[in-house]
Amino acid sequence: MAATTRRFRAVRWDGGRLAVLDQSLLPARESWLELDGADATAAAIRRLAVRGAPLIGVVAAYGLALEVTREPSLQALERGAAVLRDARPTAVNLSRAVDRAAAAGRSAGDELAEAVRAEAEAIHAEEDAASAAIAAAGADLLGRARWLMTICNTGALAAGGDGTALAIALELHRRNGDVTVLACETRPLLQGARLTTWELRRHGVPGELIADSAAAGLLRRGEADAVIVGCDRVAANGDTANKVGTYSLALAANAAGVPFVVAGPTSSIDPGTPHGDAIAIEERDPHEVRTAGGALLSPPGFPARNPAFDVTPAELVTALVTERGIAAPPGQETIAELLA
């Protein structure tokens, strides 16, 4: 019998108040953070209290709505949009959602605040619907898969609905009841260890946490039927930016002959970016690499690098699963067909 899961959401919006589950505190503590405008929302996005490409787009749109509710003027709209757009550079969903909400406000005249709020709610509803469609399409594609490897966090903490790649695993578990997720820890901020495991436990789905460096060896031994990952930006040619470490998984999956599936809404596809080399890769504070759980891992002041994302070439991707269909393999033509 197919298993059931217990759904939850990481964002609360009641039309005038916005709260997000503070992901920086998970799994030790579940605490909700109230946001009151563009500055607070951008700060929460920068420090990863709220994260995940689709979800930061949704939250940023709500943050802009709160900003112009407080001060319904074009000046407040433009300032708030600029603050939010610059919060993080790699995920295209953020700038796209902010630009869309801002455009609605510019054209609304005296109803500026109402228009931005309505657009933010529409964006949220679309991302929820996209998640359900991605889950169904991905489960159809991977119907026989029982052991799924993933990196970072791609569930409800990262997107609308049940998420993207993790939503596929949840849907397969609902249908079959015997799916196990191998969650890479995802150094340096351990989104896999902290967040994916928390979601799996909450949903009642079996999982095993593995060190990032164990993934290639397990794939070579045939211990995963597929690798499923999310995406922060997909270029026009199918190259995909995702959490750092994704490229290594793609290389290992390719060498082992294991399907490597990217899942994400079409809001993560950027036709204006021709290829992966044109994607801006966020470099975060090196201190994140030097520490774990507050403990120093290296000699004080030792140099470190902290690229938050890497780019997987399209030729290593078996399929890109979106709410509009599947590009298999992803490329210039198949990506364009998804957006037509």
Backbone hydrogen bonds in HBPLUS format (Angstrom, degrees):
<---DONOR---> <-ACCEPTOR-->    atom                        ^
c    i                          cat <-CA-CA->   ^        H-A-AA   ^      H-
h    n   atom  resd res      DA  || num        DHA   H-A  angle D-A-AA Bond
n    s   type  num  typ     dist DA aas  dist angle  dist       angle   num
A0021-LEU N   A0010-ALA O   2.98 MM  11  5.17 160.7  2.02 144.7 146.5     1
A0012-ARG N   A0019-ALA O   2.80 MM   7  5.09 164.7  1.82 159.2 159.4     2
A0019-ALA N   A0012-ARG O   2.94 MM   7  5.09 155.5  2.00 148.2 152.5     3
A0014-ASP N   A0017-ARG O   3.29 MM   3  5.68 152.1  2.37 145.8 153.8     4
A0035-LEU N   A0018-LEU O   2.97 MM  17  5.63 164.8  2.00 148.6 152.9     5
A0020-VAL N   A0033-LEU O   2.92 MM  13  5.27 156.8  1.97 141.8 146.1     6
A0033-LEU N   A0020-VAL O   2.77 MM  13  5.27 171.4  1.77 156.4 158.0     7
A0022-ASP N   A0031-SER O   2.83 MM   9  5.72 171.0  1.84 170.3 173.0     8
A0025-LEU N   A0022-ASP O   3.26 MM   3  5.95 163.5  2.29 114.9 119.7     9
A0023-GLN N   A0049-ALA O   2.82 MM  26  4.77 169.5  1.83 135.7 132.0    10
A0026-LEU N   A0023-GLN O   3.33 MM   3  5.25 151.0  2.42  98.2 106.2    11
A0029-ARG N   A0025-LEU O   3.07 MM   4  5.50 156.7  2.13 131.6 136.8    12
A0041-THR N   A0037-GLY O   3.05 MM   4  6.10 156.1  2.11 148.5 156.1    13
A0042-ALA N   A0038-ALA O   2.85 MM   4  5.97 165.5  1.87 153.7 157.5    14
A0043-ALA N   A0039-ASP O   2.99 MM   4  6.14 157.5  2.04 147.3 153.7    15
A0044-ALA N   A0040-ALA O   3.03 MM   4  6.22 154.3  2.09 142.9 149.4    16
A0045-ILE N   A0041-THR O   3.00 MM   4  6.28 151.2  2.09 148.6 156.6    17
A0046-ARG N   A0042-ALA O   2.90 MM   4  6.12 160.8  1.94 151.2 156.3    18
A0047-ARG N   A0043-ALA O   3.09 MM   4  6.27 158.2  2.13 149.1 153.8    19
A0049-ALA N   A0044-ALA O   2.92 MM   5  5.04 140.5  2.07 156.6 160.6    20
A0050-VAL N   A0044-ALA O   3.40 MM   6  6.00 152.4  2.49 125.7 124.5    21
A0048-LEU N   A0045-ILE O   3.20 MM   3  5.07 159.9  2.24 102.1 107.4    22
A0056-ILE N   A0052-GLY O   2.89 MM   4  6.00 163.4  1.92 172.9 177.8    23
A0057-GLY N   A0053-ALA O   3.37 MM   4  6.55 146.7  2.49 143.9 152.0    24
A0058-VAL N   A0054-PRO O   3.18 MM   4  6.54 157.4  2.23 147.8 153.1    25
A0055-LEU N   A0158-ALA O   3.09 MM 103  5.29 152.9  2.17 133.2 125.4    26
A0059-VAL N   A0055-LEU O   2.92 MM   4  6.15 172.9  1.92 159.2 160.3    27
A0060-ALA N   A0056-ILE O   2.91 MM   4  5.79 153.5  1.98 135.1 142.9    28
A0061-ALA N   A0057-GLY O   3.07 MM   4  6.24 155.9  2.13 145.4 151.3    29
A0062-TYR N   A0058-VAL O   3.11 MM   4  6.47 156.2  2.17 148.8 155.3    30
A0063-GLY N   A0059-VAL O   2.82 MM   4  6.08 152.1  1.90 147.0 155.8    31
A0064-LEU N   A0060-ALA O   2.94 MM   4  6.23 149.2  2.04 148.0 155.2    32
A0065-ALA N   A0061-ALA O   3.03 MM   4  6.31 151.3  2.12 142.1 150.3    33
A0066-LEU N   A0062-TYR O   2.92 MM   4  6.27 154.0  1.99 152.6 158.9    34
A0067-GLU N   A0063-GLY O   3.04 MM   4  6.25 149.6  2.13 139.0 147.6    35
A0068-VAL N   A0064-LEU O   3.08 MM   4  6.40 159.8  2.12 154.4 157.1    36
A0069-THR N   A0065-ALA O   2.96 MM   4  6.07 131.4  2.20 138.1 151.7    37
A0070-ARG N   A0066-LEU O   3.07 MM   4  6.23 154.6  2.14 145.9 150.9    38
A0071-GLU N   A0067-GLU O   3.08 MM   4  6.34 149.8  2.17 137.9 146.8    39
A0073-SER N   A0071-GLU O   2.78 MM   2  5.80 124.3  2.09 118.2 101.5    40
A0077-LEU N   A0073-SER O   3.00 MM   4  6.25 154.2  2.06 145.4 153.4    41
A0078-GLU N   A0074-LEU O   2.92 MM   4  6.11 166.6  1.94 154.4 155.8    42
A0079-ARG N   A0075-GLN O   3.01 MM   4  6.15 164.0  2.03 149.7 154.6    43
A0080-GLY N   A0076-ALA O   2.88 MM   4  5.85 165.3  1.90 146.5 151.5    44
A0081-ALA N   A0077-LEU O   2.92 MM   4  6.02 158.4  1.97 147.2 153.7    45
A0082-ALA N   A0078-GLU O   3.04 MM   4  6.16 157.6  2.09 144.2 149.7    46
A0083-VAL N   A0079-ARG O   3.06 MM   4  6.32 161.8  2.09 153.0 157.5    47
A0084-LEU N   A0080-GLY O   3.03 MM   4  6.20 166.4  2.05 152.4 155.9    48
A0085-ARG N   A0081-ALA O   2.87 MM   4  5.89 162.3  1.90 149.8 155.4    49
A0086-ASP N   A0082-ALA O   3.27 MM   4  6.30 147.5  2.39 141.9 148.2    50
A0087-ALA N   A0084-LEU O   3.11 MM   3  5.28 166.6  2.13 111.5 115.4    51
A0092-VAL N   A0232-ASP O   3.20 MM 140  6.65 146.6  2.32 152.6 156.2    52
A0096-ARG N   A0092-VAL O   3.01 MM   4  6.09 163.2  2.04 158.6 164.0    53
A0097-ALA N   A0093-ASN O   2.92 MM   4  5.90 163.9  1.94 147.2 151.0    54
A0098-VAL N   A0094-LEU O   3.09 MM   4  6.25 167.8  2.11 154.1 157.8    55
A0099-ASP N   A0095-SER O   2.88 MM   4  5.93 163.7  1.91 147.0 152.2    56
A0100-ARG N   A0096-ARG O   2.97 MM   4  6.06 153.3  2.04 143.3 150.9    57
A0101-ALA N   A0097-ALA O   2.95 MM   4  6.14 164.8  1.97 151.9 155.5    58
A0102-ALA N   A0098-VAL O   2.86 MM   4  5.99 160.2  1.90 151.5 157.7    59
A0103-ALA N   A0099-ASP O   2.91 MM   4  6.01 154.7  1.98 142.7 149.3    60
A0104-ALA N   A0100-ARG O   3.15 MM   4  6.40 152.6  2.23 143.3 150.0    61
A0105-GLY N   A0101-ALA O   3.15 MM   4  6.45 150.9  2.24 142.6 150.2    62
A0106-ARG N   A0102-ALA O   2.93 MM   4  6.23 156.2  1.99 153.5 159.8    63
A0107-SER N   A0103-ALA O   3.32 MM   4  6.46 149.0  2.42 144.1 150.1    64
A0108-ALA N   A0105-GLY O   3.18 MM   3  5.23 166.7  2.20 109.0 112.6    65
A0111-GLU N   A0108-ALA O   3.14 MM   3  5.24 155.3  2.20 131.0 126.1    66
A0115-ALA N   A0111-GLU O   2.94 MM   4  6.09 155.5  2.00 157.8 165.4    67
A0116-VAL N   A0112-LEU O   3.04 MM   4  6.33 161.1  2.08 157.1 161.5    68
A0117-ARG N   A0113-ALA O   3.00 MM   4  6.18 164.6  2.03 151.3 155.8    69
A0118-ALA N   A0114-GLU O   2.96 MM   4  6.11 159.1  2.00 145.1 151.0    70
A0119-GLU N   A0115-ALA O   2.96 MM   4  6.14 153.1  2.03 144.6 152.0    71
A0120-ALA N   A0116-VAL O   2.93 MM   4  6.15 158.1  1.98 150.7 156.5    72
A0121-GLU N   A0117-ARG O   3.02 MM   4  6.27 158.5  2.07 149.0 154.6    73
A0122-ALA N   A0118-ALA O   2.96 MM   4  6.18 146.5  2.07 140.4 149.9    74
A0123-ILE N   A0119-GLU O   2.90 MM   4  6.18 156.8  1.96 150.6 156.4    75
A0124-HIS N   A0120-ALA O   3.02 MM   4  6.28 159.3  2.06 148.0 153.3    76
A0125-ALA N   A0121-GLU O   2.98 MM   4  6.20 162.1  2.02 146.4 151.0    77
A0126-GLU N   A0122-ALA O   2.92 MM   4  6.12 156.4  1.97 149.8 156.3    78
A0127-GLU N   A0123-ILE O   2.99 MM   4  6.25 155.0  2.05 149.1 155.4    79
A0128-ASP N   A0124-HIS O   3.01 MM   4  6.30 155.0  2.07 150.9 157.7    80
A0129-ALA N   A0125-ALA O   3.00 MM   4  6.24 160.6  2.04 148.0 153.1    81
A0130-ALA N   A0126-GLU O   2.81 MM   4  6.00 152.9  1.88 145.5 153.9    82
A0131-SER N   A0127-GLU O   3.00 MM   4  6.18 153.7  2.07 143.8 149.7    83
A0132-ALA N   A0128-ASP O   3.28 MM   4  6.67 159.2  2.33 147.9 151.7    84
A0133-ALA N   A0129-ALA O   3.11 MM   4  6.40 160.0  2.15 150.6 156.0    85
A0134-ILE N   A0130-ALA O   2.84 MM   4  6.02 160.6  1.88 155.8 161.3    86
A0135-ALA N   A0131-SER O   2.92 MM   4  6.10 163.4  1.95 152.7 157.1    87
A0136-ALA N   A0132-ALA O   3.12 MM   4  6.34 161.0  2.16 145.3 149.8    88
A0137-ALA N   A0133-ALA O   2.97 MM   4  6.13 168.7  1.98 152.2 155.6    89
A0138-GLY N   A0134-ILE O   2.83 MM   4  5.85 165.2  1.85 153.8 158.5    90
A0139-ALA N   A0135-ALA O   2.96 MM   4  6.00 153.2  2.04 141.6 149.1    91
A0140-ASP N   A0136-ALA O   2.99 MM   4  6.20 150.6  2.08 144.5 152.4    92
A0141-LEU N   A0137-ALA O   3.00 MM   4  6.24 154.8  2.07 144.5 151.3    93
A0142-LEU N   A0138-GLY O   2.93 MM   4  6.09 154.9  1.99 147.9 154.2    94
A0145-ALA N   A0142-LEU O   2.96 MM   3  5.39 158.3  2.01 119.4 126.5    95
A0180-THR N   A0146-ARG O   2.81 MM  34  6.19 162.3  1.84 171.4 177.5    96
A0225-ASP N   A0147-TRP O   2.74 MM  78  5.32 152.9  1.81 140.8 149.5    97
A0148-LEU N   A0180-THR O   2.98 MM  32  6.36 164.8  2.01 162.1 167.0    98
A0182-LEU N   A0148-LEU O   2.69 MM  34  5.92 164.6  1.71 150.0 155.6    99
A0149-MET N   A0226-ALA O   2.99 MM  77  6.37 168.5  2.00 157.1 160.0   100
A0228-ILE N   A0149-MET O   2.87 MM  79  6.25 159.7  1.91 169.3 176.3   101
A0150-THR N   A0182-LEU O   2.95 MM  32  6.28 154.9  2.01 168.2 166.0   102
A0184-CYS N   A0150-THR O   2.97 MM  34  6.19 173.3  1.98 159.7 161.9   103
A0164-THR N   A0154-THR O   2.80 MM  10  5.55 159.9  1.84 154.8 159.7   104
A0158-ALA N   A0155-GLY O   2.90 MM   3  5.44 161.9  1.93 117.1 122.7   105
A0159-ALA N   A0155-GLY O   3.18 MM   4  6.34 127.7  2.46 147.1 161.5   106
A0163-GLY N   A0160-GLY O   2.92 MM   3  5.58 142.8  2.06 149.4 151.3   107
A0167-ALA N   A0164-THR O   3.13 MM   3  5.06 121.0  2.49  93.0 108.3   108
A0168-ILE N   A0164-THR O   3.26 MM   4  6.66 139.8  2.43 145.2 154.6   109
A0168-ILE N   A0165-ALA O   3.08 MM   3  5.31 130.8  2.33 100.1 112.5   110
A0169-ALA N   A0165-ALA O   3.38 MM   4  6.88 153.8  2.46 145.1 151.0   111
A0170-LEU N   A0166-LEU O   2.93 MM   4  6.27 157.7  1.98 151.6 158.0   112
A0171-GLU N   A0167-ALA O   2.91 MM   4  6.10 155.2  1.97 144.6 151.0   113
A0172-LEU N   A0168-ILE O   2.92 MM   4  6.19 160.5  1.96 152.5 157.7   114
A0173-HIS N   A0169-ALA O   2.96 MM   4  6.16 150.5  2.05 143.8 152.3   115
A0174-ARG N   A0170-LEU O   2.90 MM   4  6.21 148.0  2.00 144.7 153.6   116
A0175-ARG N   A0171-GLU O   3.01 MM   4  6.27 153.7  2.08 147.6 154.3   117
A0176-ASN N   A0172-LEU O   2.84 MM   4  5.94 159.5  1.88 150.3 156.0   118
A0177-GLY N   A0173-HIS O   2.70 MM   4  4.49 135.4  1.89 115.9 130.4   119
A0181-VAL N   A0206-PRO O   3.09 MM  25  6.47 159.5  2.13 133.2 137.0   120
A0208-GLU N   A0181-VAL O   2.82 MM  27  6.30 150.8  1.91 155.2 159.3   121
A0183-ALA N   A0208-GLU O   2.84 MM  25  6.10 154.1  1.91 152.0 160.4   122
A0210-ILE N   A0183-ALA O   2.94 MM  27  5.99 166.1  1.96 146.8 146.9   123
A0185-GLU N   A0210-ILE O   2.95 MM  25  6.03 137.6  2.13 166.1 178.1   124
A0192-GLY N   A0185-GLU O   3.12 MM   7  4.47 128.8  2.39 125.0 126.8   125
A0193-ALA N   A0185-GLU O   3.18 MM   8  4.47 155.1  2.24 121.9 116.1   126
A0190-LEU N   A0186-THR O   2.69 MM   4  4.65 122.8  2.02 136.5 144.7   127
A0194-ARG N   A0190-LEU O   2.80 MM   4  5.84 164.5  1.82 156.6 161.2   128
A0195-LEU N   A0191-GLN O   2.86 MM   4  5.16 146.3  1.97 123.5 134.7   129
A0196-THR N   A0191-GLN O   3.15 MM   5  6.69 151.5  2.23 147.7 156.3   130
A0197-THR N   A0192-GLY O   3.27 MM   5  6.53 148.8  2.38 161.0 166.6   131
A0199-GLU N   A0195-LEU O   2.90 MM   4  6.20 156.3  1.96 151.4 157.1   132
A0200-LEU N   A0196-THR O   2.88 MM   4  6.11 165.8  1.90 153.6 157.7   133
A0201-ARG N   A0197-THR O   2.92 MM   4  6.06 163.8  1.95 149.3 153.6   134
A0202-ARG N   A0198-TRP O   2.99 MM   4  6.14 153.9  2.06 141.2 148.9   135
A0203-HIS N   A0199-GLU O   2.84 MM   4  6.07 149.3  1.94 152.4 160.8   136
A0204-GLY N   A0200-LEU O   2.88 MM   4  5.93 119.1  2.26 139.2 154.9   137
A0205-VAL N   A0200-LEU O   2.97 MM   5  5.06 159.9  2.01 146.8 148.2   138
A0204-GLY N   A0201-ARG O   3.23 MM   3  5.03 142.7  2.38  92.2 103.0   139
A0214-ALA N   A0211-ALA O   2.91 MM   3  5.29 157.3  1.96 113.4 121.0   140
A0215-ALA N   A0212-ASP O   3.23 MM   3  5.70 159.7  2.28 112.9 118.6   141
A0218-LEU N   A0214-ALA O   3.15 MM   4  6.35 158.5  2.20 156.1 162.5   142
A0219-LEU N   A0215-ALA O   2.96 MM   4  6.21 157.4  2.01 155.2 161.6   143
A0220-ARG N   A0216-ALA O   2.99 MM   4  6.22 159.1  2.03 149.2 154.9   144
A0221-ARG N   A0217-GLY O   3.10 MM   4  6.31 141.7  2.26 139.3 149.0   145
A0223-GLU N   A0218-LEU O   3.02 MM   5  5.40 168.9  2.03 158.1 154.9   146
A0222-GLY N   A0219-LEU O   2.99 MM   3  5.14 160.0  2.04 108.1 113.4   147
A0227-VAL N   A0259-PRO O   2.89 MM  32  6.24 163.2  1.92 161.4 167.1   148
A0261-VAL N   A0227-VAL O   2.79 MM  34  6.05 172.9  1.80 169.7 167.4   149
A0229-VAL N   A0261-VAL O   2.93 MM  32  6.40 156.2  1.99 160.4 168.2   150
A0263-ALA N   A0229-VAL O   2.81 MM  34  6.14 155.3  1.87 158.4 166.8   151
A0232-ASP N   A0241-ALA O   2.81 MM   9  5.65 173.2  1.82 160.3 161.7   152
A0233-ARG N   A0241-ALA O   3.39 MM   8  5.23 151.6  2.48 136.9 136.1   153
A0241-ALA N   A0233-ARG O   2.82 MM   8  5.23 174.7  1.82 166.0 167.2   154
A0234-VAL N   A0268-SER O   2.83 MM  34  6.06 148.1  1.93 149.8 151.8   155
A0270-ASP N   A0234-VAL O   2.79 MM  36  5.84 174.2  1.79 161.3 161.8   156
A0235-ALA N   A0239-ASP O   2.82 MM   4  5.28 161.1  1.85 160.3 164.6   157
A0238-GLY N   A0235-ALA O   2.96 MM   3  5.28 165.2  1.98 115.4 119.9   158
A0236-ALA N   A0273-THR O   2.79 MM  37  5.96 170.9  1.80 168.3 171.4   159
A0240-THR N   A0312-THR O   2.96 MM  72  5.18 167.5  1.98 146.4 149.3   160
A0312-THR N   A0240-THR O   2.76 MM  72  5.18 164.2  1.78 152.2 152.9   161
A0242-ASN N   A0310-ASP O   3.07 MM  68  5.90 157.9  2.12 165.7 171.4   162
A0310-ASP N   A0242-ASN O   2.98 MM  68  5.90 154.2  2.05 165.3 173.7   163
A0246-THR N   A0243-LYS O   3.05 MM   3  5.97 149.4  2.14 149.4 154.4   164
A0244-VAL N   A0308-ALA O   3.02 MM  64  5.45 157.2  2.07 122.5 119.3   165
A0249-LEU N   A0245-GLY O   3.21 MM   4  6.53 154.5  2.28 143.4 149.9   166
A0250-ALA N   A0246-THR O   2.92 MM   4  6.26 155.0  1.98 152.3 159.7   167
A0251-LEU N   A0247-TYR O   2.97 MM   4  6.27 159.1  2.02 153.6 158.3   168
A0252-ALA N   A0248-SER O   3.01 MM   4  6.23 161.5  2.04 148.6 153.8   169
A0253-ALA N   A0249-LEU O   2.80 MM   4  5.98 159.9  1.84 152.8 158.6   170
A0254-ASN N   A0250-ALA O   2.92 MM   4  6.03 160.1  1.96 147.0 152.6   171
A0255-ALA N   A0251-LEU O   3.01 MM   4  6.22 159.8  2.05 146.8 152.0   172
A0256-ALA N   A0252-ALA O   3.01 MM   4  6.19 143.4  2.15 141.8 151.7   173
A0257-GLY N   A0253-ALA O   2.90 MM   4  5.94 111.7  2.38 140.4 156.7   174
A0258-VAL N   A0253-ALA O   2.88 MM   5  4.85 163.5  1.91 145.3 145.6   175
A0257-GLY N   A0254-ASN O   3.24 MM   3  5.12 153.7  2.31  97.8 105.6   176
A0318-THR N   A0260-PHE O   2.80 MM  58  5.21 148.3  1.90 145.4 154.0   177
A0262-VAL N   A0319-ALA O   2.96 MM  57  6.29 164.4  1.98 167.1 168.7   178
A0321-VAL N   A0262-VAL O   2.77 MM  59  6.20 163.4  1.79 161.7 165.4   179
A0264-GLY N   A0321-VAL O   2.99 MM  57  6.36 164.3  2.01 170.9 173.6   180
A0268-SER N   A0265-PRO O   2.94 MM   3  5.72 167.3  1.96 121.2 125.2   181
A0269-ILE N   A0266-THR O   3.04 MM   3  5.15 162.0  2.07 106.6 112.4   182
A0273-THR N   A0270-ASP O   3.01 MM   3  5.61 167.9  2.02 120.6 124.6   183
A0278-ALA N   A0275-HIS O   3.09 MM   3  5.79 159.6  2.13 119.2 125.4   184
A0279-ILE N   A0276-GLY O   3.04 MM   3  5.40 168.0  2.05 116.4 119.4   185
A0308-ALA N   A0282-GLU O   2.82 MM  26  5.60 175.7  1.82 167.9 169.3   186
A0284-ARG N   A0306-ASN O   2.92 MM  22  5.42 155.5  1.98 161.1 152.9   187
A0288-GLU N   A0285-ASP O   3.05 MM   3  5.96 160.5  2.09 127.4 130.7   188
A0289-VAL N   A0286-PRO O   2.93 MM   3  5.43 140.7  2.08 112.7 122.9   189
A0290-ARG N   A0286-PRO O   3.28 MM   4  6.66 148.6  2.38 146.1 155.2   190
A0297-LEU N   A0290-ARG O   2.61 MM   7  5.33 166.9  1.63 170.0 165.1   191
A0292-ALA N   A0295-ALA O   2.97 MM   3  5.32 145.5  2.09 141.3 152.3   192
A0295-ALA N   A0292-ALA O   3.01 MM   3  5.32 162.4  2.04 118.0 119.0   193
A0302-PHE N   A0299-PRO O   3.03 MM   3  5.60 159.0  2.08 145.3 143.4   194
A0316-LEU N   A0313-PRO O   3.03 MM   3  5.81 165.3  2.05 123.5 128.2   195
A0317-VAL N   A0314-ALA O   2.98 MM   3  5.29 163.9  2.01 115.0 120.3   196
A0320-LEU N   A0327-ALA O   2.86 MM   7  5.08 156.5  1.91 141.6 149.6   197
A0327-ALA N   A0320-LEU O   2.92 MM   7  5.08 160.1  1.96 148.5 151.9   198
A0322-THR N   A0325-GLY O   2.95 MM   3  5.32 154.7  2.02 148.1 156.0   199
A0325-GLY N   A0322-THR O   3.37 MM   3  5.32 164.9  2.40 100.8 105.0   200
A0335-ILE N   A0331-GLY O   2.86 MM   4  5.74 161.3  1.89 157.1 162.0   201
A0336-ALA N   A0332-GLN O   3.16 MM   4  6.16 158.1  2.21 137.5 143.8   202
A0337-GLU N   A0333-GLU O   3.00 MM   4  6.25 149.7  2.09 146.7 154.9   203
A0338-LEU N   A0334-THR O   3.26 MM   4  6.52 145.5  2.38 138.1 145.7   204
A0338-LEU N   A0335-ILE O   3.09 MM   3  5.25 123.2  2.43  98.5 112.5   205
A0339-LEU N   A0335-ILE O   3.31 MM   4  6.67 142.8  2.46 144.5 154.1   206
A0339-LEU N   A0336-ALA O   3.16 MM   3  5.21 127.1  2.45  96.2 109.5   207
A0340-ALA N   A0336-ALA O   3.04 MM   4  6.14 115.7  2.47 140.5 156.8   208
A0340-ALA N   A0337-GLU O   3.36 MM   3  5.12 150.9  2.45  93.8 102.1   209
